[in-house]
Amino acid sequence: MTAAVTHELRFPEEAAGERLDKWLAGIETPGLSRSAVQALMEEGLVLADGKAVSKNCKPAPGTRITVTVPPPAEAQAAPQEIPLDIVYEDADLLVVNKPKGMVVHPAPGNPDGTLVNALLFHCRGSLSGIGGEIRPGIVHRIDKNTSGLLIVAKNDAAHQGLAAQIKAHSFTREYEAIATGRFRELNGTVDAPIGRSTSDRKKMCVTQNHSREAVTHYEVLRQFEEAAHLRLRLETGRTHQIRVHMAYIGHPLYGDEVYGRAVRGVQGQALHARKIGFVHPRTGDYLEFERPAPEAFRALLEKMERRSHV
């Protein structure tokens, strides 16, 4: 069983006056979210000069900070022998080409048959514990009806290194999509913060209220009569970011029943995570992988091409 990990840190002069939970969440080590830090504080696992602290603690510069991260609980998701399209794999990580329709991790309504269930079987338990019991190894996600590449961490060090790259916006993520309508500009940038919708908690929206920075770059590859084939690049990785941003500028993704409208015969939004690139957290080498959109996506493009020439 994995042992608890203890981090010994010194609170720096430049962070004077800052809350300890915020500071800990902003550094690469121990690689925890602010809510995770606060949970450790509630359990007495964060100490300042040997004494347990509350989440509003503002330590003096030079204070010795000790953070103890307990071993992850045994994963509740069950291993399942589900075929995976493994694009790359080594001792630290793997890159998977997820099919459209597969959920990334168990959730209400999708208790099994997920990517995590498949990974638990394939990796025989060798996955990062940072994602918790339900999301072991999951560094970032793509939606159920989005196909394409995502990266999975096999250990906590790899997970922390990859998460730091995502946070620094140095993680390459390129998508292709089909969006509705005709674009006036053949390329552009949507820089609009995204937060949870107050009217529908299952949806995200562009808002200034409790939101986070979100930046999406797009390029029109082909303009059809009824839609456009796009290449998109993410600077940030917010939940539903591309879907929300395209709907925000008046071009919801084709088939997106949440932010646009459903299309008969089309399974959810036409969106594919085509390319992923990152610096390997152990070797320091830059790795980049690319996979074409699935057959159904390409068939939809061909159908739109024919319609445009009628």
N, C-alpha and C positions, 0 to 999 in steps of 0.2 A: 504494500500500500504506500502511496506517495506521502512523504512527510511534509509537515508544515514548513513554510518558508518565512524566514525572518529578515527584514531589511533594516539596516542601521543607517540613519541619515542625520545630517546637521541642517537645521533651519538657517537659510542664508540671510545675509544682511539685506540683499535687494528685495527680499520678500517681506520685510518688516511691515507689520500692520495687516498682513493678509491672513485670511482664515486658513487653518491647517488643512481642512478637507479640500479646499480649492487648490491649494499648493500641491498637495499629494496627487490630485487628479491631473495636474498639469505637467508632471514630469514623467519621463519614460519608466523610471523604476519607482514604485513597484508595478506600474502599468495597470492601475485600477481606475474605474470610473468614480465620479464623485459620490454617487449613491452607494457604490461598493465600499468606499472608504468610510462613509457614514455608518454603514451596517457593521463594519469592523469596530468602529468606535463604540457603538452600542453594546458590543460584546466584550469591551474592554481590551481589545487587541491592538489599540494604538496608544502608545505611551509617549509622554514628553518628560524627559529626565526621570524616567522610571515610574511615572504616575499616569493612570488612565485619564483620558481627556474627553470632553464633549465635542460635538460637531462645530460649535461656535468658538472653539479655542483659537487664540491668536498668539502663538508662542514668540518669545523674544529671540532675536538673532543669536545663533550659537547653541540653541537648545538641541539636545540629543533626542531624536525622534526614532522610535522603534515601532515597526509595523510587522505584525505576525499574520500571515495569510494561511489559514488552515487548508489542508488538502481538500480537493473537490470531492463532493459526495459521489457515491456510485451512481452512474448514469441510470436514469429511470427508463429512458428509451431502450427498447429491446433490439439487439442485432437482428437484421433480416437479410437474407441472401437475395439482393436485388442487383441486377447488372448495372455497372457504372462505366461511363466513357471516361477513362483516366487519360488525360493529356500528358501529364508529367507527374512523377513521384520520386521522392528520395526519403531519407530518414527524418527530415524535418517537416515536410509539407507535401501536399499534392494539389494539382490543378484538375478540376472536374468540369466536363462539358455537360451541364444539367439539361435534361430534356424539358420541353414545355409541358406543363401539367403536374410536374413533381414539386411538392412542397419541400422547403429546405429543412425545417425542423418540426417536430410534433407540436400541435396546438389543438385547441378545441375544434372538433370537426375533422381533424386530420391526425389521429393518434398514432398512426403508423404508416408504413409505405413511403416514408420521407427520405430525403438525402441522408439525414443523420442516422436513421435506421440502417441504411445501406453502408454508411461509413463505419459504423460500429462493427459490422460484420467483416468488412474488407480490412480494416486496420487492427482488428482484434484488440480493441481497447486502447491502442496507442494514439490518443488524440489529446490536444490541449484541454485542460480542465477549466480554463478561464471563462469559457462560454457557459459554464454551469451544467446542471444535470440534463437539461433539454437541448442545449446548443454546444456540445463538446466539439472543439476544433473550428467552430464557425467564426471566421474573422469578419466577413461581410456577407450580405444576403442578396439574392435577387428574388423577385416575386414568383409565385406559383406559375403564372402563365407567361413568364419571361424565360426564354431559353438562353443557354450560353455559359460562359466561363466564370468560375469562382474559385477562390483559393481556400484551402483548409489547412490548419496548423496541427501538426502531430504532437507538439510539446509547447509548454508555456513560453519558453524563450523565443521560439519562432513566432508565436502568436503576438507577443509584445512587440517584436521587431516589425512585423507586418502592420500591426495596428498603429504604430508610430508613423509609418509611412503614409497611411491613410489620413491620419490627423494632420500631417505636414503637407498634404495635397501633392505628394510625389508619386503616388500610386497611379499607374496608367490604366484607365478604364474607358474603352471605346465601344459604343453600341451602334447598331443600325435599327431603324424603325420605319414604319409607314405611318405618316400623320395625315389627317384629313385636311382638305382644302388646298387652295393655291397660295404659295408663298410669294410675297412681293420682293423680299430680300432672299438671295440665294445662300447667305450665311449670316450668322448673328450670334449674340450671346444673351442669355437670359440670366440676369443677376437679381434674384428676388428671394427673400428669406422664406423658409417653409416652416410651418408649425402645425399642430393638431387642430382640426376643424372643431369649432365650438358647437356647431349644429349637428355634426355627425362624427362621433369619436373614432369611427373606423376609417375616416378619410383624413388626408392631409390637405393643406391649402397654402397659398401665398398670403402671409400675414406678418404684421409687425409685432403681434402679441405672442410672447413666449415662443419665439421662433429662432431658427439658426440660419446662418449664412448658407446660401445655396447658389451655385454657379454652374450653368450648362452651356456648352458651345455646340452649335449645330451647323450643318452644311447640307444643302439640298443636292442630292446626287442625280435624281431624276424627278421632273415634275410631270405628273399625270393629270388627266382632266379632273379627277375627283380627289386625288391625294398626292402625296410626295414621298419619295424614298429618301431617308435622311441618314447621315452619319452624325453621331453625337459623341462628345467627349465630356466627361465629368471632372470638374475640379473638386467638388465635394460629393458626398454620398449620402444624402438624406433619404428617408423612407419615401418611396414613390416619386423621387425627384424628377425624372424625365417625364413621367406621366402628368405630374402636377404642372411643371413648367410649360409643357406643350399645350395643355388645356388653358393655361393662364394667358398665352399669346394667341388663343383662338384656333389652335390646331391640335385638338386632342388626338391621341393615337387611335389608329383604325382598330375597331373592335373592343376598345376600352369601355367596358360596361359601367365602370365606377366614375371615371372622369369625362367620359364621352357618351357613346351609345353602343349597345351590343349590335353585332352584325351576324345575321343568320349564316351558319356554317363556319364561323370563325371562332376559335376558342380563345377568348380574351384578347388583350392588346398585342399588336404586331410589334414585338420588341425582342431584340437578340443582343446579348452581351458578347460582342465579336472578338474583342482583344483585351488582354490583361498583361500588364508589365510591372515588375517590382524588382527591388534589390534583394537578393537572397540574404536572409538574416544571419546566416552562418558564414557563407563564403564571400559575401560582398559583391558577387557577380550580378549584373543586370540580366534578368530573364524576361522574355516576352513570348506570348503564345496567342495564336489567332485561329479561330474556327469559323467556317461559313455558316450562314443561317440555315435552319432546317428546311427540308423539302417543302413543307406547307407554306412557309414564308416566301420561298422562291416562286412557288406556284401562284401565290397571290400577286406577286410583282408581275409575273407573266400575264396574268389575267387583266391587270390594270393597263399593261402595255398594249394588249390587243384592243381593249376598249378605247384607248386614246387614239387609235388609228382607224377606228370605224367611221 
